[in-house]
Amino acid sequence: MITLYSYPELFGLEDNNPYGLKVFAFLQLCGLRFTHRHILDTKAAPRGQLPYVVDDEQTVGDSDAIVSYLKNKYRLAIDSALTSAQQDLDLLVRRALDDLYWVMSYSRWRDPRFWPLFRDALLKTHPDLAADDLEAARQYNFERYRYQGIGRFEPGEVYPRGIADLAVVANLIGDQDFLFGAAPTSIDAAVYGFVANIYFYEIDTPLKQFVLSKANLVRHCHAVRAAMDKGAGLRP
């Protein structure tokens, strides 16, 4: 049995981290049976990062590595029809989402306009969390942002970068429900992990304003969600 370990839920989503939600969505889309464990302690995680999966005796971290492992082990056909050009585009979109991650994270932990709302939502949803622990996590993220570089920018300079990433995704989706046509592929799970964590986010950030302005991004969220429900891989 596969067990997914990832961060806690928030705003009705199964994981408030886009990478954990990406893996959750992928498992659902493929109809794989799995259990979901929400944790905050990353000590047991490969490289100290969430999400990770434990599959029998195998532990795999990193969302891309998890998807690749599951596709190979269970001979999943979700990406089997992709052309070479589509496979290349899949990679490029994932790299754009990696860039978007930093802007999303900044909007929650760094921007003083939104941090109190994010903190209070976490504390309300998860009363076992302590405000001091969240403040410590915030200071840790400040260091991450500084070393990555995004922490050296003012908020008004940060958001155009994430909006540019989202605009590319919206342009690629176009009038389709999914990125490569009528059926979802693994890149749709990745896009969903990020866009859903903006669209369903109950705080009006510039990223959310942009997503709401793009009907196809909203449509994609709901289309992936419907396909996930149809796959229904989650079991108690």
Secondary structure, DSSP 8 states (H G I E B T S, - for coil): -EEEEE---BTTBS-SSHHHHHHHHHHHHHT--EEEEE----TTSGGG-S-EEEETTEEEESHHHHHHHHHHHTT--TTTT--HHHHHHHHHHHHHHHHHHHHHHHHHHT-TTTHHHHHHHHHHH-TTS-HHHHHHHHHHHHHHHHHHSGGGS-HHHHHHHHHHHHHHHHHHHTTSSBTTBSS--HHHHHHHHHHHHHHT-SS--HHHHHHHH-HHHHHHHHHHHHHHHHH--B--
